[in-house]
Amino acid sequence: MMVAVMLVILVSIPLMVSAQDAQEWFDRASDAFNEGNYVRAIEYYTRVVELDPEYGYAYNNRAWAYYFLGRYDEALSDLDRALELGPVDGPAYYARAIVHEQLGRYDEAIEDYTSAIELDPEYALAYNNRAWVYCQKGEYAMALEDVEKALSSIGDDESFVIPIALTTRGNIYRGLKRYDEAMADIERALELNPDFFWAYYSRGLLYRELGKKKKAKEDFEYACNRGIVEACDALSE
């Protein structure tokens, strides 16, 4: 299963004198997270919510740290709390959808992506990820509609989303057996971002379906060597 495309933006609020200590721990936690030290980030975010139990942004960000450590139940619990507190609704719905998708809870993921989109109708990544969930369910018409919305919603500062959405659409076309269009999209994605390794895996799936086993293996090996677990699994099939 493809893990939904994630854009992890750690959110913060303006400093308030009454929450100065919590803010200082929050900043330390964010630094630890950005360094990939998720265990330390959790420790520091926990200190934040001990000082300020209504610091919704800390719950949202701690959830991402739990997610990257595979602690999905704790991530969901934190995201539920962030949504109860309110100020970070859009990112929290988006993050919770990703956790649900990782757990194979596709209906719950779609519901949360939809909530994120309702709050931000131009949320390109949410449209893209919901499209992928529909694709996983074989609901290709819905998937294609969403990915087109993703492509049309991409802002000037979101050009990185274009190869992601093109690869998603390529996989949808593959599901629809529109192979020429699938290949065109994935090739274009790789032109735009040669380091988007999921696209190599996606092209490998397409080659395999077309009976081009050697080319499929080459793409799977390339993606596997760069951390795409699904590509490694494909090599052993």
N, C-alpha and C positions, 0 to 999 in steps of 0.2 A: 504494500500500500504506500502510495506517495504521501509523505508528510506534507501537510499544507505549507505553502510558501509563507514564511514568517518575516515580517518586518518588526523587529524589536526596537521600539522607541521607548526608552525609559522616561517617564513623565515626572515633572516636578511642579511645585507651586512656589509663588513668591514667598520670601522669608518673612515670617511674622515673629515679633519679639517673644510672644508667649510660647512659641514652638521652636525657639532657637536651638535647644539641645537636640530635639528630634530632627531638625533640618541638618544639623551637623552630622548626625549618624546616617541620615538619608544620603548625604553627599558621599560619605565613606562607602556606604553600601553600593551606590551607583558606580563608584570607581572600581570596587572589587568586581562587580558584575562585568563591567567593560573589559576588565583584565581576564575574564573567564574563570574567576575564582568564585564559583557559585555557592560553595559551602560558606565561605566568609561573607558573601553578600547576604545569604539567608540569616546569618548570625546578626549582621548589622541591621537589616530590615526588621528583624524581630525586636531589636532594641528600640527601633523607631516606634513600633506599635505598642510597645510597653509604655513608652513615654507619652504617646498620643494615640489611643485606641481608635480614633476616627480618621486617621491619616490614610485615606483610601488609596492614594498613589503608592504608598509603601506596600499595601496588600497586592496591588496589581503587579508591581515590579518583583516582589518576592515570588509571586506565582510563576513568573518566567524562569526564575532561578530553579524553583522546584521542577518545572517542566524539563529543563535541560539536564536535570539529574534523574529524570524518569520517575519522579515522585508525583504522579498525576493526580491522585486523590487530594494531596495537600495543595496542589496547584488549583484544583477546582474549588476547594474550600476557600482559598484566598480570593479567588475571582468572584465567588458568591458574595463574600464580604465586601469587596470593592464595589460591586454593583449595589449592594444595600446602602453604601455610603454615598454613592451617586456621582461624584465629580469626574469620574473617568469612564463613563458608561461605554462609549464607542470602542476604545482600545480593550476594555475588559470583555465585552461581548466577542470581539475578534479573537482575543487570546483564548477565551473559554471554548470557542468553536474549534480552534486548533487542537485543544486537548481532547475534546469529544471526538474529533476526526481521528486522532492518533489512537484512540480507544475503539474505533470502529463504530461509534455511535453517530451514524450519518444523519439521522433525522434531527438529533439534538444539535449537531454542527450546523445544519442548514438553518435551523431556527435562530441560532445565535448570529450567524452571518447575516441573516435577514434583519435582525435587530440592529446590528452595526450599520447596515446599509440604510435603514430607516432613519437613523440618526445622522448619517452622512451619505446622501444619495450619489456622491462622486467618489465613493470609497473603492478605488480600482482593485486593490488587492482582495478586498472582501468579495467583490464580484468574481474575481479570478478563482479564489479558493472555493466559493460556492459552486462555481462551474465544475471544478475538479470533483467535488463530492457528487454532483449530479452525474458526472461521467462515470465515477466508480459504481454508481447505482444503475448504470445503463440508460439513464434518462438523457439521451443525447440532445434532444431538441431544447430542453431546459438549459443544459450545459452550454450549448452553442449560443443561446440567447444571452446568457450571463457573461460569457467570455467576450462577446461583442460589446457588451456594456462596459466591461473592464477596459477594453482597448479604447473606447470612446471617452472614458472618464479620466484617462491618464493626464495628469497636470504637467506643466513645464518642468517641474522639479522631480518628476517621477519617471524619467525615461528608462530607468532600470527595470520598470515593470513590463516594458514592451516585450523583451525576449521571454520573460516568464509567461506572459499571456499568450504569446505566439506558440510556445511549447505546449501549453494547456490546450490551445485550439488544435494543434497538430495531433495530440492524443485523442481529442474528440473526433477529428476527421478519421483517424485510424479506426476508432470504434465504429464509425459509419462506413468504413471500407472505401473512403475517398482518399486513396493512397497518394495520388499526385499532390493534392492540396496539403495533406499531412506532411509530406516531405518538404514541400516548399516552405511551410511555416517553420518547421524545425531547422531547416538549413538557414533561413533568415534569422532565426533566434541565435544561432551559433555565429553568424556573421556579426551580429550586434554585440554579443558577449561570448567570446570563445571560452570563457571560464565558467560558463553556466553548465555544470557537469550533468545536471539532470537532463539536459537536452541530449547529451550523448547517449544516456540510458534510453531516453524516449526514441531516439533514432534507431538504437539497437533493437528495441521492440518492433519497430516498423520493418526493419530489415529482416528480422526473424519471421514476421508474418508474411513477408514477400518471398520467403524461401532463400534469402541471401545470408546463409549461416556464417560464412567467414566474416563478412562485414559486421554482422550482428555481434559476433564474438569480439571483434576489435573494439567496437563501441562499448560493450559491456566491460571489457578489461580496462579500458581507459577510465570509465566512470567509477568502476570498483576501486581502482588504485587511487582515486581522489575522494574516496569516502562515501560513495553512494552504495549503501548496503543492499538495496534492491538489485543493483547491477551485479553484485557479488552473488546474490542468490540466483540470478538468471544464469550465471555461468555454470552453476551446479545442476541446473535442470536438464 
